Amino acid sequence: MKKAIFFHAGCPVCLSAEQDILNLIPADQIEVVHLGEDKGKIADAEQAGVQSVPALLTPNGNVLHINFGAAIGDLK
């Protein structure tokens, strides 16, 4: 089974959303990617359609943008 991916940048908005997401989705079904620490994943996030963080990429490829912490371009 393909995992969901939660992209964030470590800001307070992102960290709050991360805690909520991790309370909803079992740890073995989600990967958490901190784009502030792993800039190599920014291109992957953009290719998947992520425009801002925090965002959840569902296993079927939909991007759910949650609140607004930072634009993906600001993380480059």
C-alpha distances in whole Angstrom, upper triangle without the diagonal:
4,6,10,13,16,19,22,26,27,30,30,29,26,26,26,23,21,23,22,18,18,20,17,14,13,13,10,8,11,13,16,18,22,24,27,26,24,26,24,21,23,23,19,20,22,21,18,21,21,25,26,24,23,20,16,14,12,8,10,13,16,18,19,22,24,27,29,29,30,29,27,30,32,30,31
4,7,9,13,16,19,23,24,27,28,26,23,23,24,21,19,21,20,17,16,19,17,13,13,13,10,8,9,10,14,15,19,20,24,23,21,22,21,17,20,19,16,16,19,17,14,17,18,22,22,21,20,17,13,11,9,5,8,10,13,15,16,19,21,24,26,26,26,26,23,27,28,26,27
4,6,10,13,16,19,21,23,24,23,19,20,21,18,15,17,17,13,13,15,14,10,10,10,8,5,5,7,10,12,16,17,21,20,18,20,19,16,18,18,15,14,18,17,14,16,16,20,20,18,17,14,11,9,7,5,9,10,12,13,14,17,18,22,23,23,23,23,21,25,26,23,25
4,7,10,13,17,18,20,21,19,16,17,18,14,13,15,14,10,11,14,12,9,10,10,10,6,5,6,9,11,14,16,19,19,17,19,18,15,16,17,14,12,15,15,12,14,13,17,16,15,13,10,7,6,5,5,8,9,10,10,11,13,14,18,19,19,20,20,18,22,23,21,23
4,6,10,13,15,17,19,17,13,14,16,13,11,14,14,10,11,14,13,11,12,11,11,9,6,5,6,7,10,12,15,15,14,15,15,11,13,14,11,9,13,13,10,12,11,14,14,12,11,8,6,5,7,8,11,10,11,9,10,12,13,16,17,17,17,17,15,19,20,17,19
4,7,10,12,14,15,13,10,11,12,9,7,11,11,8,9,13,12,10,12,11,13,11,7,6,5,6,8,10,13,14,13,14,15,12,12,15,12,10,13,14,12,13,10,13,12,9,7,6,4,6,9,11,14,12,12,10,9,10,10,13,14,13,14,15,13,17,18,15,18
4,7,9,12,14,12,9,10,13,10,9,13,13,11,12,16,16,14,16,15,16,14,11,9,6,5,6,7,10,11,10,11,12,9,9,12,10,7,11,13,11,11,8,11,9,6,6,5,6,8,11,13,16,13,13,10,10,10,10,13,12,11,11,12,10,14,14,12,14
4,6,8,10,9,5,8,10,9,8,11,13,11,13,16,16,16,18,16,18,17,13,11,8,6,5,6,8,10,10,11,13,11,10,14,13,10,13,15,14,14,10,11,9,5,5,7,9,11,14,17,19,17,16,13,12,10,10,11,10,8,9,10,10,13,12,10,13
4,6,9,9,6,8,11,11,10,14,15,15,16,19,20,19,21,19,21,20,16,14,11,8,5,5,5,8,9,10,13,11,10,14,14,12,14,17,16,16,12,12,10,7,7,10,13,15,18,21,23,20,19,16,15,13,13,13,11,8,7,10,9,12,10,8,11
4,7,8,6,6,9,10,9,12,14,14,15,17,19,19,21,18,21,21,17,15,11,10,6,8,7,9,11,12,15,14,14,18,18,15,17,21,20,19,16,16,13,9,9,12,14,17,20,22,25,23,22,19,17,15,14,14,12,9,10,13,13,15,13,11,14
4,6,5,6,9,10,10,12,14,15,16,19,20,21,23,21,24,23,20,18,14,13,10,11,9,12,14,15,18,17,16,20,20,17,19,22,21,20,17,16,12,9,9,13,16,19,22,24,27,24,23,19,18,15,13,12,10,7,8,12,13,15,13,11,15
4,5,5,6,9,10,11,13,14,15,17,19,20,22,21,24,23,20,19,15,15,13,14,13,15,18,19,22,20,19,23,23,20,22,25,23,22,19,18,14,11,10,14,16,20,22,25,28,26,24,20,18,16,13,11,11,8,11,14,16,18,16,15,19
4,6,5,6,9,10,11,12,14,16,17,18,21,20,23,22,19,18,15,15,13,14,14,16,18,19,22,20,18,22,21,18,20,23,21,20,16,15,12,9,8,11,14,17,20,23,25,23,21,17,15,12,9,8,7,6,9,13,14,17,15,15,19
4,5,5,6,9,10,10,12,14,15,16,18,17,20,19,15,14,11,11,9,11,11,13,15,16,19,16,15,19,18,15,17,20,18,18,14,14,10,7,5,9,11,14,17,20,22,20,19,15,13,11,9,9,8,6,9,12,13,16,14,13,17
4,5,5,6,9,10,11,12,14,15,17,16,19,18,15,14,11,12,10,12,12,14,16,17,20,18,18,21,20,18,20,23,21,21,17,18,14,11,9,12,13,16,19,21,24,22,21,18,16,14,12,12,12,10,12,16,16,19,17,16,19
4,5,5,7,9,10,11,13,15,17,16,20,19,16,16,13,14,13,16,16,17,19,21,23,21,20,24,23,20,22,25,23,22,18,19,15,12,10,12,13,17,19,22,24,23,21,18,16,14,11,10,12,10,14,17,18,21,20,19,22
4,5,5,6,9,10,11,12,15,15,18,16,14,14,11,13,12,15,16,17,18,20,22,19,19,22,20,17,19,22,19,19,15,16,13,10,7,9,10,14,15,18,21,19,17,15,12,11,7,8,10,10,13,16,16,20,19,18,21
4,5,5,6,9,10,10,12,12,15,14,11,11,8,10,10,13,14,15,16,18,20,17,17,21,19,16,19,21,19,19,16,17,14,11,8,9,10,13,14,17,20,19,18,15,13,12,10,12,13,12,14,17,17,20,19,18,21
4,5,5,6,9,10,12,11,15,15,12,13,11,13,13,16,17,18,19,21,23,21,21,24,23,20,23,25,22,22,19,21,18,14,11,13,13,16,17,19,22,22,20,18,16,15,13,14,15,15,18,20,20,24,23,21,24
4,6,5,6,9,11,12,16,15,13,14,12,15,16,18,20,21,22,23,25,22,22,25,23,20,23,25,22,22,19,20,18,14,11,12,12,15,15,18,21,20,19,17,14,14,11,12,15,15,18,20,21,25,24,22,26
4,5,5,6,9,10,13,11,9,11,10,13,14,17,19,19,20,22,23,20,20,23,20,18,20,22,19,19,17,18,16,13,10,10,9,12,12,14,17,17,16,14,12,12,10,13,15,15,18,20,20,23,23,21,24
4,5,5,7,7,10,10,8,10,9,13,14,17,19,19,19,22,23,20,21,24,21,19,22,24,21,21,19,21,19,16,13,13,11,14,14,15,19,19,18,17,15,16,14,16,18,18,20,22,22,25,25,23,26
4,6,7,9,12,12,11,13,13,16,18,21,22,23,23,26,27,24,25,27,25,22,26,27,24,24,22,24,22,18,15,16,14,16,16,18,20,21,20,19,17,18,15,17,20,20,22,25,25,28,28,26,29
4,7,9,12,10,10,13,13,17,19,21,23,24,24,26,27,24,24,27,24,21,24,25,22,22,21,23,21,18,15,14,12,14,13,15,17,18,17,17,14,16,14,17,19,20,23,24,24,28,28,26,29
4,6,8,7,7,10,11,15,17,20,22,22,22,24,25,21,23,25,22,20,23,23,20,21,19,22,21,18,15,14,11,13,11,12,15,16,16,16,14,16,15,18,20,21,23,24,24,27,28,26,28
4,6,5,7,10,12,16,18,21,23,23,23,25,25,22,24,26,23,21,25,25,22,23,22,25,23,21,18,17,14,15,13,13,17,18,19,18,18,20,18,21,24,24,26,27,26,30,30,27,30
4,5,6,8,9,13,16,19,21,20,20,22,23,20,22,24,21,20,24,24,21,23,21,24,23,20,17,17,14,15,14,14,18,19,19,19,18,20,19,22,23,23,24,26,25,28,28,25,28
4,6,8,11,14,17,20,23,21,20,23,23,20,22,24,21,20,24,24,21,23,22,25,24,22,20,18,15,15,14,13,16,18,19,19,19,21,21,24,26,25,27,28,26,29,30,27,29
4,7,10,13,17,19,22,21,20,23,22,19,21,22,19,18,21,21,18,20,19,23,22,19,18,16,12,12,10,9,13,14,15,16,16,19,18,22,24,23,25,25,24,27,28,26,27
4,7,10,13,15,18,18,17,19,19,16,18,19,16,15,18,19,16,18,16,19,19,16,14,12,9,9,9,9,13,13,14,14,14,16,16,19,20,20,21,22,20,24,24,22,24
4,6,10,12,15,14,13,16,15,12,15,16,13,13,16,17,14,17,15,18,17,15,13,12,10,10,11,11,14,14,15,14,15,16,16,19,20,19,19,20,18,22,22,19,21
4,7,9,12,12,11,13,14,11,13,16,13,12,16,17,15,16,14,17,15,12,11,10,9,10,12,13,17,16,16,14,14,15,14,17,17,16,16,18,16,19,19,16,18
4,6,9,8,7,10,10,8,9,12,11,9,13,15,13,15,12,15,13,11,10,10,10,11,14,15,18,16,16,14,15,14,15,17,16,14,14,15,13,16,16,13,15
4,5,6,6,8,10,9,9,13,12,11,14,16,15,16,13,15,13,10,10,11,12,13,17,18,21,19,19,16,16,15,15,16,15,13,12,14,12,15,14,11,13
4,5,5,5,8,6,6,10,10,9,11,14,14,14,12,13,11,9,10,11,13,14,17,19,21,18,19,16,16,15,15,16,15,12,11,11,9,11,11,7,9
4,6,6,10,9,9,13,14,12,14,17,17,18,14,15,13,11,12,14,16,17,21,23,25,22,22,19,19,17,17,18,15,12,11,12,10,12,10,7,9
4,6,9,9,10,14,14,14,16,18,19,20,17,18,16,14,14,16,17,18,22,23,26,23,24,21,21,20,20,21,19,15,14,16,14,15,14,10,11
4,5,6,8,11,11,11,14,16,16,18,15,17,16,14,14,15,16,17,20,21,23,21,22,19,20,19,20,21,19,17,15,16,13,14,14,10,11
4,5,5,8,10,10,12,14,15,16,14,15,14,13,15,15,17,17,21,22,24,21,21,19,20,19,20,21,19,16,14,14,11,11,11,8,7
4,6,7,8,10,11,12,14,16,14,16,16,15,17,17,18,17,20,21,22,20,21,19,21,20,22,23,21,19,17,16,13,13,14,11,10
4,5,5,6,9,10,11,13,11,13,14,13,14,13,14,13,16,17,19,16,17,15,17,17,19,21,19,17,15,14,11,13,14,11,10
4,5,5,6,9,10,11,9,10,11,11,13,12,14,13,17,18,19,16,17,14,16,15,17,19,16,15,13,11,7,9,11,8,7
4,5,5,6,9,10,10,11,13,13,15,14,15,14,17,18,19,15,16,15,17,17,19,21,19,18,15,13,9,10,13,11,9
4,5,5,6,9,9,11,13,13,15,13,13,11,14,14,15,12,14,12,15,16,18,20,19,18,16,15,11,13,15,13,12
4,5,5,6,5,8,9,10,11,9,10,9,12,14,14,11,12,10,12,12,14,17,15,15,13,12,8,11,13,11,12
4,5,5,5,7,9,11,13,11,12,11,14,16,16,12,13,10,13,13,16,17,16,16,13,11,7,9,12,11,11
4,5,7,10,13,14,16,13,14,11,14,15,14,11,12,11,14,15,18,20,19,19,17,14,11,13,16,15,14
4,6,9,12,13,14,11,10,8,10,11,11,7,8,7,11,12,15,18,18,18,17,14,12,14,17,16,16
4,6,9,11,13,10,10,9,11,13,13,9,8,6,10,10,13,16,15,16,15,12,10,12,15,15,15
4,6,7,9,7,8,8,11,14,14,11,9,6,8,7,11,13,12,12,11,9,7,10,13,12,13
4,7,9,8,11,11,15,18,17,14,12,9,10,8,11,12,10,11,9,6,5,8,10,11,12
4,6,7,10,12,15,18,19,16,14,10,10,7,8,9,7,7,6,4,5,8,9,9,12
3,5,9,11,14,17,19,16,14,10,10,7,7,8,6,6,5,6,7,10,10,10,13
4,7,10,13,16,18,16,14,10,9,6,5,7,7,6,8,9,10,13,13,12,15
4,7,10,13,14,12,10,7,5,4,5,8,9,9,10,11,10,14,15,14,16
4,6,9,11,10,8,6,5,6,7,11,12,13,14,14,13,17,18,17,19
4,7,8,6,6,5,6,9,11,14,15,16,16,16,14,18,19,18,19
4,5,5,5,6,8,11,13,16,18,19,20,19,18,21,23,21,23
4,6,8,10,11,15,16,20,22,22,23,22,20,24,25,24,25
4,6,9,12,15,17,21,22,24,24,23,21,24,26,25,26
4,6,10,13,15,19,20,21,21,19,18,20,23,22,23
4,6,10,13,16,17,19,19,18,16,20,22,21,22
4,6,9,13,14,15,15,14,13,16,18,18,19
4,6,10,11,13,14,14,14,17,19,18,21
4,7,8,10,11,11,11,15,16,16,18
4,6,9,11,12,13,16,17,17,20
4,7,10,11,13,16,16,16,20
4,6,8,11,13,12,13,17
4,7,10,12,10,11,14
4,6,8,7,8,11
4,5,5,7,10
4,5,5,7
4,5,6
4,6
4
